[in-house]
């Protein structure tokens, strides 16, 4: 039995026919009018004037431009921050502003405006600072700038804390009572300011706004969807030289939300993770062909390198974690700071637990990234340890923090004391379907409209084969009784090791169309899976068992059996039956070959003659000289004791002379031993196809 990791909440009752799939997808997303939703444009966007302080900010910016004051735009190094910077820089340059930009050094500064940057800005002679995608928690830094005569305009969307910076102006949806939509990305807020200063002449910036909004995983509803629609249309005809270069190097078949989420945004993000975010901003604001050509090649290299170091760092994290922890916390100076967030997310997906991954720098400062699992709230959890943290911030699902290295064990203990971390989350499933009913054109229609989050319940599938792809991904071939389908799980080998050929499974996942050699086939992208019947998992080979223990990140306890367990506990089947255990692992043998040798008259006779020759011998010495495992030796000696051939006193074996001919195989102790031994030998000699039926035969007997 393999339990689902989520509680499945199917949004539509009963089986859904192919003709109704698309309409139910729309209903589940509260889309009443498909044409209106995907053609939603500027009429659906809320006017920038509803944002608090935006008029005040506009007037200050225009004053700075007319007086040729130096303006510094301060951003962040993720895709949202990079696109936010690019939006505002391009807007201000349209007005011939004297503008420069800066963002934190990922490895020295951490997230957001900091004292080092504030001091630099002061020394540069700037008179106006505009933050994008950060600033709402930077109380001290803003105070320092204001005290030095530098006005600060904050544009941000992150969660405010109790104390708000005393900035010249703050533009934040959640601090704007009259603004009806609170879920703008950082780039969305920056765009609103650009609209204000450009008198709504900012349509050519919507491609950047769209990319940042998708990358920051903001809800695609309300005006966010309008900006996505307008941004995709703008990207197809973009005048942004840097974006054109990215598109040329991405080889996209279609430009839609899926392409942005999985092809474009990760490249921009990789620059930030490799501490090259400034180069990404330069690319997205460049007007020089030669400069753009150089920068796009560097971006491609950063993206490739990021993938390589992520694999190495993730493998290191696996060796450091304790899978029994409720909240996983790993820390090392050998990690790469730029990819700790990716590692944290991958560990969350594998172990189904909120995770913190911490890079420790040369100064003994831990710089961490937290990713929340299910209904856990990252910020709420960090609040439990705020006295240990020098800084923290972010969203409910993702947060960053810093703390002294010496406080990391305390952080781990504090987080693992929280009951908030032990929830099994709900997975919203769009509907249940039968694969045989689903037509290719239906899934193509979903892909066309970028409904890549659609999830289907597929019940009663049979595993026909399983493959490990590049030692990282699992591919199952499953059957619905009529056809075969590929079912793929990326970045995990759990199901490769924990499923047998012939297992019946229910899968929740997406459906896509895999085109190969002019043939189109449905493919399942696994999100969650369950197997509700008894499973005997074959881990007899030590190499397979060690790999499984490393790869699987088990979230449920199996019952482990092997020759040692079966021989030392003759009532093992009663225990399995009584506890109604549904998952049994057959692990490598401890003494299988000796069991074969000594489970007959010849082997027993050899052992008896050894005892007879020595007369009296400590059991530990006998074990050392024969090399027989202690559990097996104890079972064999029990036969001799019952036949009154030896006695065991104070750990020593004493030979008892006898002149009667004894038939060892008639001993009840031997017969019990022989029965267990035969079963164990059969288990370890059987091929995988007959293993389960053999086990069930003994279980029933």
C-alpha positions as CSV (number, residue, x, y, z in Angstrom):
1,X,0.0,0.0,0.0
2,X,1.3,3.4,-1.0
3,X,-0.5,6.3,0.6
4,X,-1.3,9.5,-1.2
5,X,0.6,12.5,0.0
6,X,-2.4,14.8,-0.2
7,X,-6.0,14.6,0.7
8,X,-7.7,14.7,-2.7
9,X,-10.6,17.1,-3.1
10,X,-12.3,16.4,-6.4
11,X,-14.2,19.5,-7.5
12,X,-16.7,17.8,-9.8
13,X,-18.9,14.8,-8.7
14,X,-18.7,11.6,-10.8
15,X,-16.9,10.8,-14.0
16,X,-16.6,13.6,-16.5
17,X,-17.0,12.9,-20.2
18,X,-14.6,14.3,-22.8
19,X,-17.1,16.8,-24.2
20,X,-17.5,18.3,-20.7
21,X,-13.9,18.6,-19.6
22,X,-13.1,22.0,-20.9
23,X,-16.3,23.6,-19.5
24,X,-15.6,22.1,-16.1
25,X,-12.1,23.5,-16.2
26,X,-13.5,27.0,-16.8
27,X,-16.1,26.6,-14.0
28,X,-13.4,25.4,-11.6
29,X,-11.5,28.6,-12.3
30,X,-14.6,30.8,-12.1
31,X,-14.3,31.7,-15.8
32,X,-17.8,32.5,-17.0
33,X,-16.8,33.8,-20.4
34,X,-13.8,32.2,-22.1
35,X,-13.5,34.9,-24.7
36,X,-13.8,37.7,-22.1
37,X,-11.2,36.1,-19.8
38,X,-8.6,35.6,-22.5
39,X,-9.3,38.9,-24.2
40,X,-9.5,40.8,-21.0
41,X,-7.6,44.0,-21.5
42,X,-7.1,47.5,-20.2
43,X,-10.8,47.9,-19.5
44,X,-10.3,45.3,-16.7
45,X,-7.4,47.1,-15.1
46,X,-7.8,49.3,-12.1
47,X,-6.6,52.9,-12.4
48,X,-3.3,53.6,-10.8
49,X,-4.7,56.7,-9.1
50,X,-6.5,54.4,-6.6
51,X,-3.1,53.4,-5.1
52,X,-2.2,55.3,-1.9
53,X,0.6,57.9,-2.3
54,X,0.9,57.4,-6.1
55,X,0.1,61.0,-7.0
56,X,2.6,62.2,-4.4
57,X,5.2,59.9,-5.8
58,X,4.5,61.0,-9.4
59,X,4.9,64.7,-8.6
60,X,8.2,64.0,-6.8
61,X,9.6,62.0,-9.7
62,X,8.6,64.6,-12.3
63,X,10.2,67.3,-10.1
64,X,13.4,65.3,-10.0
65,X,13.4,64.8,-13.8
66,X,12.8,68.5,-14.4
67,X,15.6,69.5,-12.0
68,X,18.0,66.8,-13.5
69,X,18.2,65.2,-10.0
70,X,19.9,61.8,-9.8
71,X,17.4,59.0,-9.3
72,X,18.4,55.5,-8.1
73,X,16.0,52.6,-8.7
74,X,16.7,49.9,-6.2
75,X,15.4,46.4,-6.9
76,X,15.8,42.7,-6.2
77,X,17.6,39.8,-7.9
78,X,14.7,37.4,-8.7
79,X,12.7,37.5,-11.9
80,X,10.0,39.8,-10.4
81,X,12.7,42.2,-9.1
82,X,14.6,42.2,-12.4
83,X,11.5,42.9,-14.5
84,X,10.4,45.5,-12.0
85,X,13.7,47.4,-12.3
86,X,13.5,47.1,-16.1
87,X,10.0,48.5,-16.3
88,X,10.8,51.5,-14.2
89,X,14.2,52.2,-15.8
90,X,12.6,52.1,-19.3
91,X,9.8,54.3,-18.2
92,X,12.1,56.9,-16.6
93,X,14.4,56.9,-19.6
94,X,11.5,57.8,-21.8
95,X,11.3,61.0,-19.9
96,X,15.1,61.5,-20.1
97,X,15.5,61.1,-16.4
98,X,19.0,60.9,-14.9
99,X,18.5,57.3,-13.6
100,X,20.8,54.6,-12.3
101,X,19.9,51.3,-10.7
102,X,21.2,49.0,-8.0
103,X,20.2,45.8,-6.3
104,X,21.6,43.7,-3.5
105,X,24.6,41.5,-3.9
106,X,22.9,38.1,-3.3
107,X,25.9,36.6,-1.5
108,X,26.9,39.6,0.6
109,X,23.6,41.6,1.3
110,X,20.8,39.1,1.2
111,X,17.3,40.4,0.2
112,X,16.2,44.0,-0.1
113,X,17.6,47.4,0.6
114,X,20.5,47.3,3.1
115,X,22.8,49.6,5.0
116,X,25.7,49.0,2.6
117,X,23.5,50.0,-0.4
118,X,22.1,53.0,1.5
119,X,25.6,54.3,2.3
120,X,26.6,53.9,-1.4
121,X,23.6,55.8,-2.5
122,X,24.4,58.6,-0.1
123,X,28.0,58.8,-1.4
124,X,26.8,58.9,-5.0
125,X,24.9,62.1,-4.5
126,X,21.4,60.8,-5.4
127,X,18.4,62.8,-4.2
128,X,15.6,60.3,-4.9
129,X,15.5,56.5,-4.4
130,X,12.6,54.4,-5.7
131,X,12.5,50.8,-4.5
132,X,10.8,48.1,-6.6
133,X,9.7,44.7,-5.3
134,X,11.3,45.5,-1.9
135,X,11.5,48.2,0.8
136,X,8.4,47.7,2.9
137,X,10.4,46.1,5.7
138,X,13.5,48.3,5.4
139,X,12.8,50.7,8.3
140,X,16.3,51.6,9.3
141,X,17.7,51.8,5.8
142,X,14.9,54.2,4.7
143,X,15.4,56.3,7.8
144,X,19.1,56.7,7.1
145,X,18.4,57.9,3.5
146,X,15.7,60.3,4.6
147,X,17.9,61.7,7.3
148,X,20.5,62.4,4.6
149,X,18.1,64.4,2.5
150,X,17.3,61.6,0.1
151,X,13.6,61.0,-0.5
152,X,12.5,57.4,-0.7
153,X,9.5,56.1,-2.7
154,X,8.7,52.5,-1.9
155,X,6.9,50.3,-4.4
156,X,6.4,46.8,-3.0
157,X,3.9,43.9,-2.6
158,X,5.5,41.8,0.2
159,X,3.9,41.4,3.6
160,X,4.2,44.6,5.7
161,X,5.3,44.2,9.3
162,X,4.0,46.2,12.3
163,X,6.4,49.0,11.8
164,X,6.2,50.8,8.4
165,X,9.2,52.8,7.1
166,X,8.8,56.5,7.2
167,X,9.3,57.0,3.5
168,X,8.4,60.0,1.4
169,X,5.7,57.8,-0.3
170,X,4.7,54.2,-0.1
171,X,2.8,52.5,-3.0
172,X,1.6,49.1,-1.9
173,X,-1.7,47.4,-2.8
174,X,-2.3,46.1,0.7
175,X,-1.7,49.5,2.2
176,X,-4.1,51.1,-0.2
177,X,-7.7,50.9,1.1
178,X,-9.2,52.1,-2.1
179,X,-7.3,49.8,-4.4
180,X,-9.6,46.8,-5.1
181,X,-7.0,44.2,-6.0
182,X,-4.3,43.2,-3.5
183,X,-2.4,40.5,-5.4
184,X,-0.2,42.5,-7.8
185,X,3.3,41.3,-8.3
186,X,6.2,43.6,-7.6
187,X,6.4,44.3,-11.3
188,X,2.7,45.1,-11.3
189,X,3.2,47.8,-8.7
190,X,6.2,49.2,-10.6
191,X,4.1,49.3,-13.7
192,X,1.3,51.3,-12.0
193,X,3.9,53.9,-11.1
194,X,5.2,53.9,-14.7
195,X,1.6,54.5,-15.9
196,X,1.3,57.4,-13.5
197,X,4.5,59.2,-14.7
198,X,3.9,58.3,-18.4
199,X,0.3,59.4,-18.3
200,X,-0.8,55.8,-19.2
201,X,1.6,55.6,-22.2
202,X,3.2,52.4,-20.9
203,X,1.7,49.6,-23.0
204,X,5.1,48.6,-24.4
205,X,6.2,47.6,-20.9
206,X,3.4,45.0,-20.5
207,X,5.6,42.2,-21.8
208,X,8.0,42.6,-18.9
209,X,5.0,42.9,-16.5
210,X,3.6,39.7,-17.7
211,X,6.8,37.8,-17.3
212,X,7.4,39.0,-13.7
213,X,3.8,38.3,-12.7
214,X,3.9,34.7,-14.0
215,X,7.4,34.1,-12.5
216,X,6.3,35.3,-9.0
217,X,3.3,32.8,-9.2
218,X,0.7,35.5,-8.5
219,X,-2.9,34.4,-8.9
220,X,-4.0,34.9,-12.5
221,X,-7.3,36.5,-11.7
222,X,-8.7,40.0,-12.0
223,X,-6.3,42.5,-13.5
224,X,-3.4,40.1,-13.3
225,X,-5.0,38.1,-16.1
226,X,-5.6,41.3,-18.1
227,X,-1.9,42.1,-17.8
228,X,-1.0,38.5,-18.9
229,X,-3.2,38.7,-21.9
230,X,-1.9,42.1,-22.9
231,X,1.7,41.1,-22.1
232,X,1.6,38.0,-24.3
233,X,0.3,40.0,-27.2
234,X,3.0,42.6,-26.6
235,X,5.7,40.0,-26.4
236,X,4.8,38.6,-29.8
237,X,5.6,42.0,-31.3
238,X,8.0,43.3,-28.6
239,X,10.3,46.2,-29.3
240,X,12.4,45.2,-26.3
241,X,15.7,44.1,-27.8
242,X,16.7,41.9,-24.8
243,X,13.4,40.1,-24.9
244,X,13.8,39.4,-28.6
245,X,17.2,37.9,-27.9
246,X,15.8,35.7,-25.2
247,X,13.0,34.5,-27.5
248,X,15.5,33.7,-30.3
249,X,17.5,31.5,-27.9
250,X,14.5,29.7,-26.4
251,X,13.1,28.2,-29.6
252,X,9.5,28.3,-28.6
253,X,6.7,26.6,-30.6
254,X,4.1,28.9,-29.0
255,X,4.2,31.9,-26.7
256,X,1.8,31.4,-23.8
257,X,1.8,31.2,-20.0
258,X,3.4,27.7,-20.1
259,X,6.3,28.9,-22.2
260,X,6.9,31.9,-20.0
261,X,6.7,29.8,-16.8
262,X,9.0,27.0,-17.9
263,X,11.3,28.6,-20.5
264,X,11.6,32.3,-20.2
265,X,11.3,33.1,-16.5
266,X,13.8,30.4,-15.4
267,X,16.5,32.0,-17.6
268,X,16.0,35.4,-16.0
269,X,15.9,33.8,-12.6
270,X,19.2,31.9,-13.2
271,X,21.0,35.2,-13.7
272,X,19.9,36.3,-10.3
273,X,20.8,33.0,-8.7
274,X,24.3,33.2,-10.1
275,X,24.6,36.8,-8.8
276,X,24.4,38.2,-12.3
277,X,21.0,40.0,-11.9
278,X,22.5,43.3,-13.0
279,X,23.4,41.8,-16.4
280,X,19.8,40.6,-16.8
281,X,18.6,44.1,-16.1
282,X,21.1,45.5,-18.6
283,X,19.9,43.0,-21.2
284,X,16.2,43.9,-20.7
285,X,17.0,47.6,-20.9
286,X,19.6,47.5,-23.7
287,X,19.2,49.3,-27.0
288,X,22.5,48.2,-28.4
289,X,22.7,45.1,-30.6
290,X,26.3,44.3,-29.8
291,X,25.7,44.6,-26.0
292,X,22.5,42.5,-26.2
293,X,24.3,39.7,-28.1
294,X,27.0,39.5,-25.5
295,X,24.5,39.6,-22.6
296,X,22.2,36.9,-24.0
297,X,25.1,34.5,-24.4
298,X,26.1,35.1,-20.8
299,X,22.6,34.5,-19.6
300,X,22.5,31.2,-21.4
301,X,25.7,30.2,-19.7
302,X,24.4,31.2,-16.3
303,X,21.3,29.2,-16.8
304,X,23.3,26.1,-17.8
305,X,25.7,26.5,-14.9
306,X,22.8,27.0,-12.5
307,X,21.3,23.6,-13.4
308,X,24.7,21.8,-12.8
309,X,25.3,23.3,-9.3
310,X,21.7,22.7,-8.3
311,X,22.1,19.0,-8.8
312,X,25.3,19.0,-6.7
313,X,23.8,21.1,-3.9
314,X,20.6,19.0,-3.8
315,X,22.6,15.8,-3.4
316,X,24.5,17.4,-0.5
317,X,21.3,18.4,1.2
318,X,20.1,14.8,1.0
319,X,23.1,13.7,3.1
320,X,22.5,16.4,5.7
321,X,18.8,16.1,6.4
322,X,16.9,14.1,9.1
323,X,13.8,12.6,7.4
324,X,12.2,12.2,10.8
325,X,12.0,15.9,11.4
326,X,8.7,17.7,11.1
327,X,10.4,20.7,9.5
328,X,13.5,19.9,7.6
329,X,16.5,22.2,8.3
330,X,19.8,21.7,6.5
331,X,22.8,24.0,6.6
332,X,26.3,23.9,5.1
333,X,29.1,26.3,3.9
334,X,29.4,24.0,0.9
335,X,26.1,25.0,-0.5
336,X,25.7,27.7,-3.2
337,X,23.7,30.6,-1.9
338,X,22.0,31.2,-5.2
339,X,20.2,27.9,-5.4
340,X,19.1,27.3,-1.8
341,X,15.6,28.2,-2.7
342,X,15.4,25.7,-5.5
343,X,16.9,23.0,-3.2
344,X,14.3,23.8,-0.5
345,X,11.4,23.5,-3.0
346,X,12.7,20.1,-4.3
347,X,13.0,18.8,-0.7
348,X,9.5,20.0,0.1
349,X,8.2,18.1,-2.9
350,X,10.1,14.9,-2.1
351,X,9.7,14.8,1.7
352,X,6.3,16.6,1.9
353,X,7.5,18.8,4.7
354,X,8.3,22.5,5.1
355,X,12.0,22.9,4.5
356,X,14.8,25.4,5.3
357,X,18.1,25.3,3.4
358,X,20.8,27.5,4.9
359,X,24.1,28.6,3.4
360,X,26.7,29.5,6.0
361,X,29.2,32.1,4.8
362,X,32.8,32.7,5.9
363,X,31.6,35.1,8.7
364,X,29.5,32.5,10.3
365,X,26.2,34.0,9.1
366,X,23.5,31.6,8.0
367,X,21.5,32.8,5.0
368,X,18.4,30.7,4.6
369,X,15.5,30.0,2.3
370,X,12.3,28.5,3.5
371,X,9.6,26.8,1.4
372,X,6.3,25.9,3.0
373,X,4.4,22.6,2.5
374,X,0.7,22.5,2.2
375,X,-1.1,24.8,4.5
376,X,2.0,25.7,6.5
377,X,2.8,29.4,6.6
378,X,6.5,30.2,6.3
379,X,6.2,33.6,7.9
380,X,4.2,32.3,10.8
381,X,6.7,29.6,11.4
382,X,9.6,32.0,11.3
383,X,7.8,34.2,13.8
384,X,8.3,31.4,16.3
385,X,12.0,31.9,16.1
386,X,12.2,35.7,15.3
387,X,14.4,36.3,18.4
388,X,17.0,34.1,16.7
389,X,16.8,35.8,13.3
390,X,18.7,39.0,12.3
391,X,16.2,39.5,9.5
392,X,13.4,37.7,7.6
393,X,10.6,38.3,5.2
394,X,8.7,37.0,2.2
395,X,5.4,35.3,1.5
396,X,3.3,32.6,3.3
397,X,4.8,29.9,1.0
398,X,8.4,31.3,0.5
399,X,10.6,33.3,2.8
400,X,14.2,34.3,3.3
401,X,16.0,34.9,6.6
402,X,19.4,35.4,8.2
403,X,20.8,34.2,11.6
404,X,24.1,33.4,13.3
405,X,25.5,29.9,12.6
406,X,25.4,29.1,16.3
407,X,21.6,29.7,16.3
408,X,20.8,27.1,13.6
409,X,20.3,24.2,16.0
410,X,18.0,26.3,18.0
411,X,16.0,27.3,14.9
412,X,15.7,23.6,14.0
413,X,14.5,22.7,17.5
414,X,12.0,25.7,17.6
415,X,10.5,24.9,14.2
416,X,10.1,21.2,15.1
417,X,8.2,22.0,18.2
418,X,5.5,23.7,16.2
419,X,2.3,21.7,15.6
420,X,1.7,23.9,12.5
421,X,4.2,21.8,10.6
422,X,2.3,18.5,10.7
423,X,-0.6,19.0,8.4
424,X,-1.6,16.8,5.4
425,X,-2.5,19.3,2.7
426,X,-5.5,19.3,0.4
427,X,-4.9,18.8,-3.3
428,X,-7.7,20.3,-5.4
429,X,-8.4,18.0,-8.3
430,X,-10.4,19.3,-11.2
431,X,-12.3,16.1,-12.0
432,X,-12.2,12.4,-12.5
433,X,-11.9,11.1,-16.1
434,X,-11.4,7.8,-17.9
435,X,-8.3,8.0,-20.2
436,X,-10.1,6.0,-22.9
437,X,-12.7,8.8,-23.1
438,X,-10.2,11.7,-23.5
439,X,-9.4,12.9,-27.0
440,X,-6.1,14.5,-28.0
441,X,-7.8,17.6,-29.2
442,X,-9.3,18.3,-25.8
443,X,-5.9,18.3,-24.1
444,X,-4.5,20.4,-27.0
445,X,-7.2,22.9,-26.3
446,X,-6.2,23.1,-22.6
447,X,-2.6,23.5,-23.6
448,X,-3.5,26.3,-26.1
449,X,-5.1,28.2,-23.3
450,X,-2.2,27.4,-20.8
451,X,-4.4,25.5,-18.4
452,X,-1.2,23.6,-17.3
453,X,-2.4,23.5,-13.7
454,X,-5.4,21.3,-14.6
455,X,-5.3,18.1,-12.5
456,X,-7.3,14.9,-13.2
457,X,-8.1,11.8,-11.1
458,X,-7.3,8.6,-13.0
459,X,-8.3,5.5,-11.1
460,X,-7.7,1.8,-11.6
461,X,-4.5,1.9,-13.7
462,X,-2.1,-1.0,-13.8
463,X,1.7,-0.6,-13.7
464,X,3.1,-2.4,-16.7
465,X,6.7,-1.2,-16.6
466,X,8.9,1.3,-14.8
467,X,12.1,3.2,-15.9
468,X,14.6,5.4,-14.2
469,X,15.4,8.3,-16.5
470,X,18.9,9.7,-16.1
471,X,18.9,8.5,-12.5
472,X,16.6,11.5,-11.7
473,X,13.1,10.9,-13.1
474,X,10.5,8.1,-13.0
475,X,8.6,6.9,-16.0
476,X,5.8,4.4,-15.5
477,X,3.9,2.7,-18.3
478,X,0.4,2.2,-17.1
479,X,-2.7,0.6,-18.6
480,X,-6.4,1.2,-18.3
481,X,-7.1,-2.2,-19.8
482,X,-7.3,-0.9,-23.3
483,X,-4.2,1.2,-24.0
484,X,-0.8,2.0,-22.5
485,X,0.2,5.5,-21.3
486,X,3.4,7.0,-20.1
487,X,3.2,8.5,-16.6
488,X,6.1,10.7,-15.6
489,X,7.4,12.1,-12.3
490,X,10.2,14.6,-12.6
491,X,13.0,14.9,-10.0
492,X,12.1,11.9,-8.0
493,X,12.6,8.1,-8.2
494,X,10.2,7.3,-5.3
495,X,7.7,5.5,-7.5
496,X,10.4,3.7,-9.4
497,X,11.4,2.0,-6.2
498,X,8.0,1.8,-4.4
499,X,5.9,0.3,-7.1
500,X,5.9,-3.2,-8.5
501,X,4.9,-4.3,-12.0
502,X,1.3,-5.3,-11.8
503,X,0.4,-2.8,-9.0
504,X,-3.0,-1.1,-9.3
505,X,-2.7,2.6,-8.8
506,X,-4.8,5.8,-8.8
507,X,-3.0,8.9,-10.1
508,X,-3.7,12.6,-9.8
509,X,-1.9,14.6,-12.4
510,X,-1.9,16.7,-15.5
511,X,-2.4,15.4,-19.0
512,X,-0.4,16.6,-22.0
513,X,0.3,15.6,-25.5
514,X,3.6,14.0,-26.3
515,X,4.5,14.2,-30.0
516,X,7.0,11.7,-31.3
517,X,7.7,10.7,-34.9
518,X,4.5,12.2,-36.1
519,X,2.5,10.3,-33.5
520,X,0.6,12.0,-30.7
521,X,-0.1,10.3,-27.4
522,X,-1.6,11.3,-24.1
523,X,1.0,11.5,-21.3
524,X,0.3,11.7,-17.5
525,X,2.4,14.2,-15.4
526,X,2.2,12.7,-11.9
527,X,1.4,15.0,-9.0
528,X,0.3,12.3,-6.5
529,X,-0.4,8.6,-6.5
530,X,-1.8,5.9,-4.3
531,X,-1.8,2.1,-4.3
532,X,-4.5,0.7,-2.0
533,X,-3.7,-3.0,-2.0
534,X,-1.0,-5.0,-0.2
535,X,2.5,-4.5,-1.5
536,X,5.6,-6.6,-1.1
537,X,8.5,-4.4,-2.3
538,X,11.6,-6.3,-3.5
539,X,14.7,-4.8,-2.0
540,X,16.7,-8.0,-1.8
541,X,19.6,-6.5,-3.7
542,X,21.8,-4.4,-1.4
543,X,22.5,-1.8,-4.1
544,X,18.8,-1.4,-4.9
545,X,18.0,-1.1,-1.2
546,X,20.6,1.5,-0.5
547,X,19.5,3.5,-3.6
548,X,15.9,3.3,-2.5
549,X,16.7,4.5,1.0
550,X,18.5,7.5,-0.5
551,X,16.1,8.4,-3.2
552,X,12.6,7.8,-1.8
553,X,12.2,10.2,1.1
554,X,9.7,7.8,2.6
555,X,6.8,9.5,4.4
556,X,5.2,6.3,5.7
557,X,6.7,3.5,7.7
558,X,6.9,0.1,6.0
559,X,7.2,-3.2,7.7
560,X,10.7,-4.6,7.0
561,X,11.3,-8.3,6.8
562,X,14.4,-10.3,6.0
563,X,16.0,-13.6,7.0
564,X,16.9,-12.2,10.4
565,X,13.4,-11.0,11.2
566,X,11.7,-14.1,9.8
567,X,13.9,-16.5,11.7
568,X,13.9,-14.7,15.1
569,X,10.1,-14.0,15.0
570,X,8.1,-17.1,14.0
571,X,4.8,-15.3,14.6
572,X,5.7,-12.6,12.1
573,X,2.6,-13.3,9.9
574,X,0.3,-13.0,12.9
575,X,1.8,-9.6,13.7
576,X,1.5,-8.4,10.1
577,X,-2.1,-9.6,9.9
578,X,-3.1,-8.2,13.4
579,X,-1.7,-4.8,12.6
580,X,-3.2,-4.9,9.1
581,X,0.1,-3.8,7.6
582,X,-0.2,-3.2,3.8
583,X,3.4,-2.4,3.0
584,X,6.2,-4.9,3.5
585,X,9.8,-4.5,2.3
586,X,11.9,-7.6,1.7
587,X,15.4,-6.3,2.4
588,X,18.9,-7.8,1.9
589,X,19.7,-11.1,3.7
590,X,22.0,-11.3,6.7
591,X,22.9,-15.0,6.5
592,X,21.0,-16.5,3.5
593,X,23.9,-18.6,2.3
594,X,24.7,-20.1,5.7
595,X,21.0,-20.8,6.1
596,X,21.1,-23.0,3.0
597,X,24.3,-24.7,4.3
598,X,23.0,-25.5,7.8
599,X,19.3,-26.3,7.1
600,X,20.0,-30.0,6.4
601,X,21.6,-33.0,8.1
602,X,25.1,-32.5,6.5
603,X,25.4,-28.9,7.7
604,X,24.0,-29.7,11.2
605,X,26.4,-32.6,11.5
606,X,29.4,-30.3,10.6
607,X,28.4,-27.9,13.3
608,X,27.8,-30.7,15.9
609,X,31.2,-32.2,15.2
610,X,32.9,-28.8,15.8
611,X,31.2,-28.6,19.2
612,X,32.0,-32.2,19.9
613,X,35.7,-31.6,19.2
614,X,35.9,-28.5,21.5
615,X,33.9,-30.1,24.3
616,X,33.3,-26.7,26.0
617,X,33.4,-23.4,24.1
618,X,32.0,-19.9,24.8
619,X,29.2,-19.1,22.3
620,X,31.0,-15.9,21.3
621,X,34.1,-17.9,20.4
622,X,32.0,-20.5,18.4
623,X,30.4,-17.7,16.5
624,X,33.8,-16.1,15.8
625,X,35.3,-19.4,14.6
626,X,32.4,-20.5,12.4
627,X,31.3,-17.0,11.2
628,X,27.6,-17.9,11.7
629,X,25.3,-15.0,12.5
630,X,24.2,-15.0,16.2
631,X,20.5,-15.4,15.4
632,X,21.1,-18.3,13.1
633,X,23.5,-19.9,15.5
634,X,21.0,-19.7,18.4
635,X,18.4,-21.4,16.3
636,X,20.7,-24.3,15.3
637,X,22.0,-24.8,18.9
638,X,18.3,-25.0,20.1
639,X,18.1,-28.2,18.0
640,X,21.1,-29.7,19.9
641,X,19.8,-28.6,23.2
642,X,16.4,-30.2,22.6
643,X,18.0,-33.5,21.6
644,X,20.2,-33.3,24.8
645,X,23.4,-33.2,22.8
646,X,24.6,-30.0,24.4
647,X,23.8,-27.7,27.3
648,X,24.3,-24.0,27.4
649,X,25.3,-22.5,30.8
650,X,26.4,-18.9,31.4
651,X,27.1,-18.3,27.7
652,X,29.2,-21.4,27.2
653,X,28.3,-24.5,25.2
654,X,29.0,-27.9,26.8
655,X,29.1,-31.1,24.8
656,X,27.0,-33.9,26.4
657,X,28.2,-37.4,25.5
658,X,25.6,-39.8,24.3
659,X,25.6,-43.3,23.0
660,X,22.2,-43.2,21.4
661,X,21.8,-42.6,17.7
662,X,19.9,-39.3,17.2
663,X,18.0,-38.2,14.1
664,X,18.3,-34.5,14.2
665,X,15.7,-34.0,11.5
666,X,13.0,-35.5,13.8
667,X,13.6,-32.7,16.4
668,X,10.5,-30.4,16.8
669,X,13.0,-27.5,17.1
670,X,14.6,-28.6,13.8
671,X,11.3,-28.9,12.1
672,X,10.3,-25.4,13.1
673,X,13.6,-24.1,12.0
674,X,13.4,-26.0,8.7
675,X,9.9,-24.6,8.0
676,X,11.2,-21.0,8.5
677,X,14.4,-21.8,6.6
678,X,12.6,-23.2,3.6
679,X,10.4,-20.2,3.4
680,X,13.3,-17.8,3.6
681,X,15.3,-19.7,1.0
682,X,12.3,-19.7,-1.3
683,X,11.8,-15.9,-0.8
684,X,15.4,-15.1,-1.7
685,X,15.5,-17.6,-4.6
686,X,12.2,-16.6,-6.3
687,X,12.1,-14.2,-9.2
688,X,10.2,-11.0,-8.8
689,X,7.1,-12.2,-10.7
690,X,6.4,-15.0,-8.2
691,X,7.6,-13.3,-5.1
692,X,4.3,-11.8,-4.0
693,X,2.2,-15.0,-4.6
694,X,4.8,-17.0,-2.6
695,X,4.6,-14.6,0.2
696,X,0.8,-14.6,0.2
697,X,0.8,-18.4,0.2
698,X,2.8,-18.6,3.4
699,X,0.7,-15.7,4.9
700,X,-2.5,-17.5,4.2
701,X,-1.1,-20.8,5.5
